[in-house]
Amino acid sequence: MSGEFDRVMARAGVSVPPAWYTGTEAAFRELMAMTELLRDEERPVGSEPSAVYRVSEWHGGHHG
């Protein structure tokens, strides 16, 4: 799955520091697994939570 993770990070313009890569990629795998639990044949895709994150809100410990 690291290939998919790399593509998603590149598309988002996010550079993951080497020291954070393993943990961040593991979190990505967990997020994808949780997303599968949300999907249901009776629930339209529009009912899923938004996958929009603002890195600027938490990067460097700064909020807002």
N, C-alpha and C positions, 0 to 999 in steps of 0.2 A: 504494500500500500504506500510505501514511501515515494514511489513515482507519482501517485495521485497527489500526495501531500505536497511534493515539490512543485507540481503544476499549479495547485491551488495557491500556494504561497507566492509563486512567480506572478500569477494573474492578479493577485491582490497587491503586488509590489512590496511584499514583506520579506525582509532578509532575516532569517533565523540564525542567531549566533551559534557557532558549532557547539558550545557548551550547553546550549538549550535545546539542540536539535532532537535528541533522543526523547526527552520528556515532552516536548511540544508535539512531536510526531505521534507519540503514544496517546496524548490527549485528543489529537485529531481522530485517531482510530476509535477511541471511546465515544467521541461526539458522533461519528458516523454510525456506530452501533446503536446509540440512543435514538438517532434519527429514524433508523429502521423500526424501532419500537413505536414511534409516533405514527408511522404510516399504516393505513388501514384501507381496505377496499371501500368501506363505507364513508371514509373521511376524505373529502377532496383536498388536493394539494394546497389550496388556498387557506386551509385551516391550520396548516403547519406554522410554527413560530417563524418569524423572520430570521434569516441567516445573515443579518447585517450587524457588524461589530465595528466600533470606532476605537481603533488602537490608540488614537491620541488621547482618549479618556483615561487610559490606565498605563500607558507606556511611560516609564520613568517615575511612576508613583504619583503623577499629577492627575487630578480629576477635574473634569469640567472644561 
